[in-house]
Amino acid sequence: MFDMRAQNANLSLPDPFLIRTHFRLTASLHLFHVGDVSPRDGPRPSLSLSRKSQMNLRYLWHFVPKVIRVQCYRVLIKIGELVFPPPFAGYLYRLPFGLYARRSPCPPSNEVEALRLVEQYTLIPSPLFVDEYQAETPVLIMTALPGKSLVQVYHRLSHPQRAQLSKDLKNVLLQLRHVPNRTLHAFANAHGGPLNETPLRLETYGPFELISDFNASLAYRCKRNETKEKISKVHARQYRSFFTHANLHPRNIIIENGCLSGIVNWDSAGFYPEYWGFTNIMYGARWNRAIESIMSDVLTEDSSYEEELAAEKLLWSDF
């Protein structure tokens, strides 16, 4: 509650009913307006080129000796620190010429291989791997994607845009299934090493030959026997292995002008059970109803893993 007073005591104040009515109408009109407005404030790369042009420039750039390339990257990082906003979380640097540099405490070999696989076998919009080198920590150089994360702009997406985004995300997951598994293991990261699926654990695990071993690694960390009993039915099933992003959090989904611009942060990608990509997208969306609605629409009849999702939610609450 609040008090309204006029500077002139002789003037009458508007009826509170009119104030409440105005508030409700303007709130509704704002929602209608959102339906006609697309988010257009995402940062664009400082040099906007087609993907084909970027690939051609990368090819030519690698004729330059690596020692010279590394010196150029160091100069670009210094320029980026002066020109662009501070690095995200202290490790992601925006550079001139439509590039990003990411420092990592661990070698970026899995993300490098994942980006190569996505580029070779799919049409998914994602950063192009450009280069890597060792500084104080490993540094990965990649191309930028225009736009902002879904977390930042979801409230400005119209209902048709949200519906289209759900379709686009499902298409991303289905395209990833076309990536062949050339590793020696059924369930492994992009180059056949241990998995690092970040939403559930911080350490690596695997690789595995059998789905039963993969599921056992999940059940091993359960704190409650009740959880193990409830998920045992789902974990008793046999599943195929498919390539998936494994960390499709809303912050890794980039939106520009109301449309999917691309998917970033592929360091957890690998070969997981077939349901993993569809259930994993719900992890980062579970605290936001609007985003959760977008993600849940990805789970349609022909890719429904409702029981698997229920089992995953039990695991999320138990870890």
Secondary structure, 3 states (H helix, E strand, C coil): CCCCCCCCCCCCCCCHHHHHHHHHHHHHHHHHHHCCCCCCCCCCCCCCCCHHHHHHHHHHHCCCCHHHHHHHHHHHHHHHHHHCCCCECCCEEEECCCEEEEECCCCCHHHHHHHHHHHHHCCCCCCCEEEEEECCCEEEEEECCCCEEHHHHHHHCCHHHHHHHHHHHHHHHHHHCCCCCCCCCCECECCCCCECCCCCCCCCECCECCHHHHHHHHHHCCCCHHHHHHHHHHHCCCCCEEEECCCCCHHHEEEECCEEEEECCCCCCEEEECCHHHHHCCCCCCCCHHHHHHHHCCCCHHHCCHHHHHHHHHHHHHC
